Amino acid sequence: MNENTIFPKLKIGKLEADLPIVQGGMAVRISLAPLAAAVANEGGIGLIAASGITPDELVRHIRQARELTKGIIGINVMVAVREFADLVKAAISEKIDLVVAGAGFSRDVFGWCKNAGVTVAPIVSSERVASLAEKFGADAIVVEGKEAGGHLGTDESLASLLPRILKKVKVPVIAAGGIINGRDIYNILKAGAKGVQIGTRFAMSKESSASEAMKKVWLRSTGSIITGMSPTGMPSRAVDTTDIEAMPKVGNRNKCVRCLKNCSHRDEQIKFCIIKALENAQEGAIDDGLVFCGERIGELHDIISVKEIMARFKREYMSVVREEEGVKPCAG
Ligand SMILES: Cc1cc2nc3c(=O)[nH]c(=O)nc-3n(C[C@H](O)[C@H](O)[C@H](O)COP(=O)(O)O)c2cc1C
């Protein structure tokens, strides 16, 4: 058995990735061209996070990624951000391969992408929204369980959500949340998903654009917490530490840059700017930042290259295949 043929390919719309692995989009400026291109070069799908950057900056990153890889590059954008439409349209004009839309639901995105021949996959956390997305023309659906890092649309685990969504839709389903190794990938594909979306493991890579300070926080984290509502109206999963407050103090009224369509940062209970908080963390101002991470952060102990991450995934996946199916490795 050869490790390049062991993983099934991931087909979504007209795209075909050699590996069934999507690197989750991570804002603000965690997954940019270097990370997305490194993942694409390994045969996965790399996503540039568009939320919190301008359409011009996004275009620069898409062009940089295209110079670094011939692989599949997409964007991830939160529907909640004010510039959602401009960001998607900028990416489409750059002939982006894939648009993944999370943190909210947009009907419009299906039309924009279909008209331009661009593959589109919304992130969902319920059967109802999965069906709706399929009806509007989704090429695939990313289903995210409560284990995921960042904003959460559910308090249900991926293991309980996934089988119900698989029954509900015919398009390929990509599962996200708490997937950190090749064994997890094997189990998720065996359960019927066609691919996985992985965030935190790739955030903790050499190619991710998080500050060294942010990477150190991840390295010493032993667990995560679900925060209260962010200004988007959703809770989120972030690093749980005793010396770092889970909700930042940043973002008073004067600093508001009107980044969200509907922002509740003026709410007495919230009072911070989500984009600024994520930007601060990425830049290393941890005390005024919000450090998103997945539930299994405590099991990740190193910052390694994307190449090494993928090689590990393959080794771990192959060893489960051998164990479960009794496949013996080829001699020589
Ligand atoms: C630092 C960080 C930032 C994230 N930012 C976004 C984002 O901007 N948009 C989004 O849809 N998901 C975002 N996510 C979620 C990831 O794309 C991915 O679906 C999730 O992290 C998967 O769970 P895992 O981290 O356990 O692999 C973020 C996650 C992390 C850890």
Ligand as a Chemical Component Dictionary entry (heavy atoms), coordinates in Angstrom:
data_LIG
# 
_chem_comp.id                   LIG 
_chem_comp.type                 NON-POLYMER 
_chem_comp.pdbx_formal_charge   0 
_chem_comp.three_letter_code    LIG 
# 
loop_
_chem_comp_atom.comp_id 
_chem_comp_atom.atom_id 
_chem_comp_atom.alt_atom_id 
_chem_comp_atom.type_symbol 
_chem_comp_atom.charge 
_chem_comp_atom.model_Cartn_x 
_chem_comp_atom.model_Cartn_y 
_chem_comp_atom.model_Cartn_z 
_chem_comp_atom.pdbx_ordinal 
LIG C1  C1  C 0 -7.907  30.618 15.609 1  
LIG C2  C2  C 0 -9.163  30.186 14.897 2  
LIG C3  C3  C 0 -9.828  31.083 14.079 3  
LIG C4  C4  C 0 -10.982 30.682 13.391 4  
LIG N1  N1  N 0 -11.595 31.561 12.543 5  
LIG C5  C5  C 0 -12.654 31.167 11.802 6  
LIG C6  C6  C 0 -13.236 32.046 10.841 7  
LIG O1  O1  O 0 -12.787 33.160 10.630 8  
LIG N2  N2  N 0 -14.317 31.589 10.151 9  
LIG C7  C7  C 0 -14.831 30.329 10.331 10 
LIG O2  O2  O 0 -15.811 29.972 9.665  11 
LIG N3  N3  N 0 -14.279 29.464 11.214 12 
LIG C8  C8  C 0 -13.206 29.858 11.939 13 
LIG N4  N4  N 0 -12.604 28.966 12.801 14 
LIG C9  C9  C 0 -13.049 27.555 12.794 15 
LIG C10 C10 C 0 -12.145 26.691 11.891 16 
LIG O3  O3  O 0 -12.216 27.090 10.560 17 
LIG C11 C11 C 0 -12.492 25.190 11.979 18 
LIG O4  O4  O 0 -13.741 24.896 11.427 19 
LIG C12 C12 C 0 -12.473 24.672 13.399 20 
LIG O5  O5  O 0 -11.393 25.224 14.100 21 
LIG C13 C13 C 0 -12.403 23.162 13.399 22 
LIG O6  O6  O 0 -12.173 22.664 14.681 23 
LIG P1  P1  P 0 -10.685 22.248 15.203 24 
LIG O7  O7  O 0 -10.008 23.532 15.531 25 
LIG O8  O8  O 0 -10.969 21.417 16.385 26 
LIG O9  O9  O 0 -10.000 21.523 14.087 27 
LIG C14 C14 C 0 -11.482 29.363 13.540 28 
LIG C15 C15 C 0 -10.808 28.477 14.386 29 
LIG C16 C16 C 0 -9.658  28.861 15.061 30 
LIG C17 C17 C 0 -8.934  27.869 15.931 31 
# 
loop_
_chem_comp_bond.comp_id 
_chem_comp_bond.atom_id_1 
_chem_comp_bond.atom_id_2 
_chem_comp_bond.value_order 
_chem_comp_bond.pdbx_ordinal 
LIG C1  C2  SING 1  
LIG C2  C3  SING 2  
LIG C2  C16 DOUB 3  
LIG C3  C4  DOUB 4  
LIG C4  N1  SING 5  
LIG C4  C14 SING 6  
LIG N1  C5  DOUB 7  
LIG C5  C6  SING 8  
LIG C5  C8  SING 9  
LIG C6  O1  DOUB 10 
LIG C6  N2  SING 11 
LIG N2  C7  SING 12 
LIG C7  O2  DOUB 13 
LIG C7  N3  SING 14 
LIG N3  C8  DOUB 15 
LIG C8  N4  SING 16 
LIG N4  C9  SING 17 
LIG N4  C14 SING 18 
LIG C9  C10 SING 19 
LIG C10 O3  SING 20 
LIG C10 C11 SING 21 
LIG C11 O4  SING 22 
LIG C11 C12 SING 23 
LIG C12 O5  SING 24 
LIG C12 C13 SING 25 
LIG C13 O6  SING 26 
LIG O6  P1  SING 27 
LIG P1  O7  DOUB 28 
LIG P1  O8  SING 29 
LIG P1  O9  SING 30 
LIG C14 C15 DOUB 31 
LIG C15 C16 SING 32 
LIG C16 C17 SING 33 
# 
